Amino acid sequence: MSIVVNLDVMLAKRKMSSQELAEKIGITQANLSILKTNKGKAIRFSTLDAICKVLNCTPGDILEYREDWEK
């Protein structure tokens, strides 16, 4: 897949833990970890919206397209 999730970068910039973000957006730590490690197959717009609101960012700050990226 060529879509890379840079959630760990935004968390570091905002000095927030994964656990804190998971609690604020209402998903499990395990599901957030799946997103962070680029193992997810999809993300709900409502989840992406919640992440962007909490981290005060845009989807483009979190999602990146890399043509030749592989897991």
Secondary structure, 3 states (H helix, E strand, C coil): CCEEECHHHHHHHHCCCHHHHHHHHCCCHHHHHHHHCCCCCCCCHHHHHHHHHHHCCCHHHHEEECCCCCC
